[in-house]
Amino acid sequence: MKKNKISKNWINKQHRDIYVRKSKIEGYRSRAIYKLEEIDQKFKILKEVHTAIDLGAAPGSWSQYLSEKILNGKILAIDLLEFKKINKVHQIIGDFSKEESKQKIIEHFDKKVDLVVSDMAVNTTGNKNLDSIVTGELCLDAMIFAKNQLNHKGKFISKLFMGSSFNEVVSEAKKIFKEVRVFKPPSSRKDSKESFIICKILR
Ligand SMILES: C[S@@+](CC[C@H](N)C(=O)[O-])C[C@H]1O[C@@H](n2cnc3c(N)ncnc32)[C@H](O)[C@@H]1O
């Protein structure tokens, strides 16, 4: 399919999508907010959370949600892309996979944190296995970082794609965390291969 046909299809889909309309009415920057909200409603990920890191945060709806729910806490968001300032959120523009970005995050908190969330994704190619591998690598990088930066009772949530890297990511998560669940929120598009991994309590 030609590139401008793909973008037209994407725009048409956006117009029809109830979550896109809802996010506009409610003042959120992306429909992605509802995925995090649904994960939170099911798994209570924000219980006793005072410090949180949002990886792949732009345009910022997850950070908006975190800043509404975490009162008197500390939130940091990082993305490759610039995004508009969010109240109470410290923002870094940079590549999370670079060591210097990780150092900046660590220095900002100077102690272990309660929650790491990652919605990091690169543009999907439509090739199920390639998309799964690329997102799987981002997820594993974030998971290792979370392992080192989380409090014992900390939580790690990440996007991952069904496909060839799925089993590896889940089995790695089980080595690091005591509780591991995989969940596709109702607001995640049915034709998308994405799911989320919800991990709690370090081993
Ligand atoms: C699906 S969007 C995130 C949407 C966001 N959760 C929200 O609610 O607005 C995925 C983001 O991951 C970012 N990303 C991908 N690779 C990254 C990396 N290595 N470092 C930082 N951000 C990255 C992209 O720039 C993109 O903005």
The ligand as a Gaussian input file, in Angstrom:
#p B3LYP/6-31G(d) Opt

LIG

0 1
 C        3.004000       5.334000      21.663000
 S        4.027000       6.736000      21.919000
 C        3.797000       7.075000      23.628000
 C        2.469000       7.712000      23.971000
 C        2.429000       8.198000      25.408000
 N        2.384000       7.074000      26.335000
 C        1.256000       9.076000      25.683000
 O        0.416000       8.694000      26.490000
 O        1.181000      10.169000      25.129000
 C        5.628000       6.025000      21.884000
 C        6.748000       6.997000      22.136000
 O        7.953000       6.259000      22.385000
 C        9.017000       7.120000      22.025000
 N       10.281000       6.372000      21.958000
 C       10.599000       5.339000      21.145000
 N       11.866000       4.940000      21.346000
 C       12.369000       5.728000      22.338000
 C       13.632000       5.812000      22.985000
 N       14.648000       4.986000      22.659000
 N       13.815000       6.746000      23.944000
 C       12.802000       7.578000      24.276000
 N       11.579000       7.552000      23.695000
 C       11.364000       6.640000      22.725000
 C        8.551000       7.707000      20.703000
 O        9.252000       8.879000      20.387000
 C        7.060000       7.933000      20.967000
 O        6.791000       9.269000      21.334000

